[in-house]
């Protein structure tokens, strides 16, 4: 069971909302909407995706990483390295 499983419905709802934002962006481009308006909506969609990713990262740290650290051994090291790499990818994006 993954750390986000208890909040799965909420994550899916947020992702569907973001999917709607992306479809709205496609319509804006198709309709030749003003550049700044499109960029504003891209920024909003980006921030929404970042919020989802931070929530998932938080759940991963609280559940998967904490459990692995409590058990110790090479799995703990692997989960910590995995979390560190995920944080690195998020910071770069």
C-alpha positions in Angstrom: 0.0 0.0 0.0 1.4 3.4 -1.0 1.4 6.4 1.4 -1.1 8.4 -0.7 -3.7 5.6 -0.9 -5.9 7.0 1.9 -6.0 10.3 -0.1 -6.2 8.7 -3.5 -9.7 10.2 -4.3 -8.5 13.7 -3.4 -5.4 13.4 -5.6 -7.5 12.0 -8.5 -9.9 14.9 -8.1 -7.1 17.4 -8.2 -5.5 15.8 -11.2 -8.8 15.8 -13.1 -9.1 19.5 -12.3 -5.6 20.0 -13.7 -6.5 18.0 -16.8 -9.4 20.4 -17.3 -7.0 23.3 -17.0 -4.8 21.8 -19.7 -7.7 21.3 -22.0 -8.6 24.9 -21.4 -5.1 25.9 -22.4 -5.5 24.0 -25.6 -8.7 25.8 -26.4 -7.0 29.2 -25.6 -4.2 28.4 -28.1 -6.7 27.2 -30.7 -8.7 30.4 -30.2 -5.6 32.6 -30.5 -6.1 34.0 -27.0 -3.8 36.8 -25.7 -0.3 35.4 -24.9 -0.2 36.8 -21.4 -3.6 35.1 -20.6 -2.3 31.8 -21.8 0.9 32.2 -19.8 -1.1 33.0 -16.7 -3.1 29.8 -17.1 0.1 27.8 -17.7 1.5 29.2 -14.5 -1.7 28.2 -12.6 -1.5 24.7 -14.0 2.2 24.4 -13.1 1.5 25.5 -9.5 -1.4 23.0 -9.3 0.9 20.2 -10.4 3.6 21.3 -8.0 1.1 21.2 -5.2 0.1 17.6 -6.1 3.8 16.6 -6.3 4.6 18.2 -2.9 1.7 16.4 -1.4 2.8 13.0 -2.8 6.3 13.7 -1.7 5.1 14.4 1.8 3.1 11.2 1.9 6.1 9.3 0.6 8.3 10.7 3.3 5.8 10.0 6.1 4.9 6.5 5.0 7.4 4.8 2.8 10.6 6.5 3.9 9.7 6.5 7.6 8.8 2.8 7.5 12.0 1.9 5.7 14.1 3.9 8.2 12.4 2.3 11.1 13.2 -1.1 9.6 16.8 0.0 8.8 19.3 -1.7 6.5 19.8 -1.3 2.8 16.2 -0.7 2.1 16.3 2.4 4.3 19.3 3.7 2.4 17.6 3.0 -0.9 14.4 4.9 0.1 16.4 7.8 1.4 18.3 8.0 -1.9 15.1 7.7 -3.8 13.5 10.5 -1.9 16.5 12.7 -2.3 16.5 12.1 -6.0 12.8 13.0 -6.2 13.4 16.2 -4.3 16.2 17.0 -6.7 13.9 16.6 -9.7 11.2 18.7 -8.1 13.7 21.5 -7.3 14.9 21.5 -10.9 11.4 21.8 -12.3 
